Amino acid sequence: MASTKKSEKSDKGVKATMRQVGQLYRYTVKEDKYLPLWLTLGFVGTVVVGVLFCFIVHANVAFWILLMLMFVMLALLVDTIILTRDADRVAYKRMDGTPGASSAVLSSINKGGFTFPQEPVWMDKRTHAMIWRGTGRTGIYLVGEGDRAMLEQEMNREEHAIRRAVPGSDIPIYRIFVGNGKNQVPLSKLRNTVIRHKVVMTKVELDQLNGRLTSLQGKQMRVPRGVDPRRMKVNSRMMRRHTN
C-alpha cells in the first residue's frame, strides 16, 4: 500500500515537472522562433557524438547500448540547459526597462543571507526612479533604477542615515545603478554583481545589522499603481546556475 502511494506521488511529480517544462517552452518560443531548431540541434548533435564514440570504443553490444542510453540522457540535459538559458534571456528582455524590474531579480537571491524588501526605500513618483536597500553577509546594498544624478543624491542621504544607524561600523555599502548605459549594471547581470563580493560578516553580525536598520524601514515607499514587481517572474533555477 505504501509503495503504491509512493508510486502515485512519483507520477504526480513527473507530470508536474513535464507541465512546467511545457509552460517554459511555450513562454520562450513566443519570443524565440528558432528555439525548436536549437533544441533539435542540441539533441541530435549530442546523440551523434555518442554514436561516433561507440564506433571508436571497441566493446560488446551491451556496453554500446549503455553508452547510447547515457548519451541520450546527456542530450536531454543539453536541451534542458538550452531551454532554460533561452528562457532566462527572454525573461530579462521582457523585464528590461520596466520600473521595478530590479526588485524581481533581487527578491530571487536566496543565498548568503541576502535580504531585499520588494518595496523601495525611496522613489520619485514622477519619473519612477527607485532605490532599494538590501543586506547580506557581504555588506549593505543600495540598488537604484533611473536618473543617476538623482539616484546619487538620494543614495548619499540613505548612506548617511545608515551610518547613523550603525555608527563606527566599517561594513561596506555598495551602490549599484541598474541600466544599459555607461557605469550601469544590466538587469541580466544584477544578481551576479550583488553576490560576487567577499563575505565580511557572520550570520550573527548580519542579524545585528538588520536589527539596527529596522528603524529605517518606516521610510520605505510603496510602488505606484501599475508597477508591481511581484508579477514579474524570474527563472530562479536559471539564475542560480552561475552561482552554484
C-alpha positions as CSV (number, residue, x, y, z in Angstrom):
1,M,0.0,0.0,0.0
2,A,2.8,2.4,0.9
3,S,4.7,1.6,-2.3
4,T,1.5,2.4,-4.3
5,K,1.2,5.8,-2.6
6,K,4.9,6.5,-3.3
7,S,4.4,5.5,-7.0
8,E,1.4,7.8,-7.2
9,K,3.4,10.7,-5.7
10,S,6.3,10.0,-8.1
11,D,3.9,10.0,-11.1
12,K,2.5,13.3,-10.0
13,G,5.9,14.7,-9.6
14,V,6.9,13.7,-13.1
15,K,3.7,15.1,-14.5
16,A,4.2,18.4,-12.7
17,T,7.8,18.6,-14.0
18,M,6.7,17.9,-17.5
19,R,3.9,20.5,-17.2
20,Q,6.4,23.1,-16.0
21,V,8.8,22.3,-18.9
22,G,5.9,22.7,-21.3
23,Q,4.9,26.0,-19.9
24,L,8.5,27.2,-20.0
25,Y,8.8,26.1,-23.6
26,R,5.6,27.9,-24.7
27,Y,6.7,31.0,-22.8
28,T,10.1,31.1,-24.6
29,V,9.2,30.0,-28.1
30,K,6.9,33.1,-28.4
31,E,10.0,35.3,-28.3
32,D,12.5,32.9,-30.0
33,K,11.1,31.2,-33.0
34,Y,14.4,29.4,-33.5
35,L,14.2,27.6,-30.2
36,P,12.9,24.3,-31.8
37,L,15.9,24.4,-34.1
38,W,18.4,24.9,-31.2
39,L,16.8,22.1,-29.2
40,T,16.9,19.7,-32.2
41,L,20.5,20.5,-33.0
42,G,21.4,20.1,-29.3
43,F,19.8,16.7,-29.0
44,V,20.8,15.3,-32.4
45,G,24.4,16.7,-32.0
46,T,24.8,15.0,-28.7
47,V,23.5,11.7,-29.9
48,V,25.7,11.8,-33.0
49,V,28.7,12.3,-30.7
50,G,27.6,9.3,-28.8
51,V,27.3,7.2,-31.9
52,L,30.8,8.2,-33.0
53,F,32.2,7.5,-29.6
54,C,30.6,4.0,-29.7
55,F,32.4,3.3,-33.0
56,I,35.7,4.4,-31.5
57,V,35.3,2.3,-28.4
58,H,35.7,-1.4,-29.1
59,A,33.3,-3.2,-26.8
60,N,30.4,-5.6,-26.8
61,V,26.9,-4.7,-27.9
62,A,25.6,-4.4,-24.3
63,F,28.2,-1.8,-23.4
64,W,27.3,0.2,-26.6
65,I,23.7,0.2,-25.6
66,L,24.5,1.5,-22.2
67,L,26.7,4.2,-23.8
68,M,23.9,5.3,-26.1
69,L,21.4,5.4,-23.2
70,M,23.9,7.6,-21.4
71,F,24.3,9.9,-24.4
72,V,20.5,10.2,-24.8
73,M,20.2,11.3,-21.2
74,L,23.1,13.7,-21.8
75,A,21.2,15.0,-24.9
76,L,18.1,15.7,-22.7
77,L,20.3,17.5,-20.3
78,V,21.8,19.7,-23.1
79,D,18.3,20.5,-24.3
80,T,17.3,21.5,-20.7
81,I,20.3,23.8,-20.5
82,I,19.4,25.4,-23.9
83,L,15.8,25.9,-22.9
84,T,16.4,27.4,-19.5
85,R,19.2,29.7,-20.8
86,D,16.9,30.9,-23.5
87,A,14.0,31.3,-21.1
88,D,16.3,33.3,-18.8
89,R,17.3,35.6,-21.7
90,V,13.7,36.2,-22.7
91,A,12.6,36.9,-19.1
92,Y,15.3,39.6,-18.7
93,K,14.4,41.0,-22.1
94,R,10.8,41.4,-21.2
95,M,11.6,43.0,-17.8
96,D,14.3,45.3,-19.0
97,G,13.2,48.9,-18.8
98,T,10.2,48.2,-16.7
99,P,10.1,50.2,-13.5
100,G,10.6,47.9,-10.5
101,A,12.2,45.1,-12.5
102,S,15.3,45.1,-10.2
103,S,13.1,44.1,-7.3
104,A,12.1,40.9,-9.1
105,V,15.7,40.0,-9.6
106,L,16.8,41.0,-6.1
107,S,14.0,39.0,-4.4
108,S,15.2,35.8,-6.2
109,I,18.6,35.9,-4.4
110,N,18.1,33.3,-1.7
111,K,21.6,32.5,-0.6
112,G,24.2,34.2,1.6
113,G,21.6,35.7,3.9
114,F,20.7,38.3,1.4
115,T,17.5,40.3,2.2
116,F,16.0,42.7,-0.3
117,P,12.5,44.1,0.5
118,Q,10.3,44.4,-2.6
119,E,9.3,48.0,-1.6
120,P,11.9,50.7,-2.4
121,V,13.3,52.9,0.3
122,W,13.0,55.9,-2.0
123,M,11.0,56.6,-5.1
124,D,10.3,59.6,-7.4
125,K,6.7,59.3,-8.3
126,R,7.1,61.4,-11.4
127,T,10.0,59.5,-13.0
128,H,9.6,56.2,-11.2
129,A,13.2,56.3,-10.2
130,M,13.7,53.9,-7.2
131,I,16.2,52.8,-4.7
132,W,16.2,49.5,-2.8
133,R,18.2,48.8,0.3
134,G,19.3,45.2,1.0
135,T,21.8,43.4,3.2
136,G,23.9,40.3,3.1
137,R,26.9,38.8,4.8
138,T,28.9,40.7,2.2
139,G,27.6,44.2,3.2
140,I,24.8,46.7,2.6
141,Y,23.5,47.4,-0.9
142,L,21.8,50.4,-2.4
143,V,20.3,49.4,-5.8
144,G,18.9,52.2,-8.0
145,E,16.9,52.5,-11.2
146,G,16.5,55.8,-13.0
147,D,18.5,59.0,-13.5
148,R,21.9,58.5,-12.0
149,A,22.4,62.1,-10.7
150,M,19.1,61.9,-8.9
151,L,19.9,58.5,-7.5
152,E,23.3,59.5,-6.3
153,Q,21.9,62.4,-4.4
154,E,19.3,60.2,-2.7
155,M,21.8,57.4,-2.1
156,N,24.0,60.0,-0.3
157,R,21.1,60.7,2.1
158,E,20.4,57.0,2.6
159,E,24.0,56.1,3.3
160,H,24.2,59.0,5.8
161,A,21.1,57.5,7.6
162,I,22.7,54.0,7.5
163,R,25.9,55.4,9.1
164,R,23.9,57.0,11.8
165,A,22.2,53.7,12.5
166,V,25.5,51.8,12.7
167,P,28.0,54.4,14.0
168,G,31.7,53.5,13.7
169,S,30.9,50.4,11.6
170,D,33.2,49.6,8.6
171,I,30.6,47.5,6.9
172,P,30.9,48.2,3.1
173,I,28.0,49.9,1.4
174,Y,27.8,49.1,-2.3
175,R,26.0,51.3,-4.8
176,I,24.6,49.6,-7.9
177,F,22.9,51.6,-10.8
178,V,20.8,49.4,-13.0
179,G,20.6,50.2,-16.6
180,N,22.2,49.7,-20.0
181,G,24.3,52.9,-20.0
182,K,27.8,53.7,-19.0
183,N,28.8,52.7,-15.5
184,Q,25.5,50.9,-15.1
185,V,24.8,47.2,-14.5
186,P,22.4,45.5,-17.0
187,L,19.5,43.8,-15.4
188,S,20.8,40.4,-16.5
189,K,24.0,40.9,-14.6
190,L,22.4,42.4,-11.4
191,R,22.3,39.1,-9.5
192,N,25.9,38.2,-10.0
193,T,27.0,41.8,-9.3
194,V,25.3,41.6,-5.9
195,I,26.6,38.2,-4.8
196,R,30.2,38.4,-6.1
197,H,31.6,40.4,-3.1
198,K,33.6,38.9,-0.3
199,V,31.9,37.8,2.9
200,V,32.7,40.2,5.8
201,M,30.1,39.3,8.4
202,T,28.9,36.3,10.3
203,K,25.2,35.3,10.5
204,V,25.0,36.7,14.0
205,E,26.6,40.0,12.9
206,L,24.2,40.2,10.0
207,D,21.2,39.7,12.3
208,Q,22.5,42.5,14.5
209,L,22.9,44.8,11.4
210,N,19.4,44.1,10.3
211,G,18.1,44.9,13.7
212,R,19.9,48.3,13.6
213,L,18.4,49.0,10.2
214,T,14.9,48.2,11.3
215,S,14.4,51.8,12.4
216,L,14.9,52.9,8.9
217,Q,12.2,50.6,7.4
218,G,9.5,53.2,8.0
219,K,10.9,55.3,5.2
220,Q,10.1,52.7,2.6
221,M,7.6,53.8,-0.1
222,R,5.0,51.8,-1.9
223,V,5.5,51.1,-5.6
224,P,3.0,53.2,-7.7
225,R,-0.1,51.7,-9.2
226,G,0.6,49.8,-12.4
227,V,4.1,48.9,-11.3
228,D,4.1,45.5,-9.5
229,P,7.5,43.7,-9.4
230,R,5.8,40.7,-7.7
231,R,4.1,40.0,-11.1
232,M,7.5,39.7,-12.8
233,K,8.6,36.1,-12.7
234,V,12.3,35.2,-12.9
235,N,13.6,31.8,-13.6
236,S,15.4,31.4,-10.3
237,R,16.8,28.0,-11.3
238,M,18.5,29.5,-14.2
239,M,19.9,32.4,-12.4
240,R,21.3,30.1,-9.8
241,R,23.4,28.2,-12.4
242,H,26.0,31.0,-12.3
243,T,26.4,30.8,-8.6
244,N,26.5,27.2,-7.8
